[in-house]
Structures are given as structure tokens and as C-alpha cells.
Amino acid sequence: MRRTPALPLGLQFLYPRQTVKGQAAKMREERTIVLLCGYRFVVGVSTEAHKEALEREAPELTIVVTGCSR
């Protein structure tokens, strides 16, 4: 499972579009490599808000909320 980097405190409910776009682009690249090797690719995030932002940008990714506090 790939963990996304933590965003600064105070942005936990508001994810800047550029940050999410950058994360999604990197994850798509990593996902392609992982799938070619025969593995599944799952992204773990800490909050539901982060999951929703990534799902809007990259609906093809499998994203789960880990609930892990930082």
C-alpha cells in the first residue's frame, strides 16, 4: 500500500488542487509500474476528505482511509 505524504495541519479538510493533482499524477505512474509487475495498487490516506479529493482527481485508483493519526 502506498501512503500519501501528510499535508500541513490546518489543511486536513481543504486539499489544494495542485497538491492533489501532483499526488494523483505520481500515483498513476507508480500504479502502472506495480500493475505491470502483477501486484495490486492501493493508496492509504488518513482522512475521508483526502480520499474524496483524490477520488475526484483519479477515480481509477483504489483508495482507503487508514484512520492513522499523524
MOWONOR-V807305 format. One record per residue. N is the residue number from 1. PSI is psi in radians with two decimals (999 if undefined). D_LAST is the distance of its C-alpha to the last C-alpha in whole Angstrom. Layout:
n=(N:N)
psi=(PSI:PSI)
d_last=(D_LAST:D_LAST)
This chain:
n=(1:2:3:4:5:6:7:8:9:10:11:12:13:14:15:16:17:18:19:20:21:22:23:24:25:26:27:28:29:30:31:32:33:34:35:36:37:38:39:40:41:42:43:44:45:46:47:48:49:50:51:52:53:54:55:56:57:58:59:60:61:62:63:64:65:66:67:68:69:70)
psi=(2.39:2.28:2.40:2.63:2.56:2.42:2.70:2.51:2.52:-0.31:0.20:-0.40:-0.05:1.82:2.02:2.39:-0.71:-0.72:-0.82:-0.73:-0.75:-0.76:-0.78:-0.73:-0.78:-0.71:-0.65:-0.75:-0.84:-0.70:-0.75:-0.81:-0.81:-0.78:-0.65:-0.46:0.00:0.24:2.87:2.69:2.04:2.35:2.28:2.27:2.83:-0.48:2.74:-0.63:-0.73:-0.73:-0.84:-0.71:-0.75:-0.67:-0.63:-0.66:-0.60:1.30:-0.29:-0.22:2.58:2.04:2.30:2.58:2.10:-0.46:0.10:2.18:2.63:999)
d_last=(17:16:12:12:10:8:10:10:10:13:13:11:15:17:16:19:22:22:18:19:22:21:18:21:24:22:21:25:26:24:25:28:28:26:29:32:31:31:27:25:22:19:16:13:11:8:11:14:15:14:16:19:19:19:21:24:24:24:25:26:23:21:18:16:13:11:9:6:4:0)
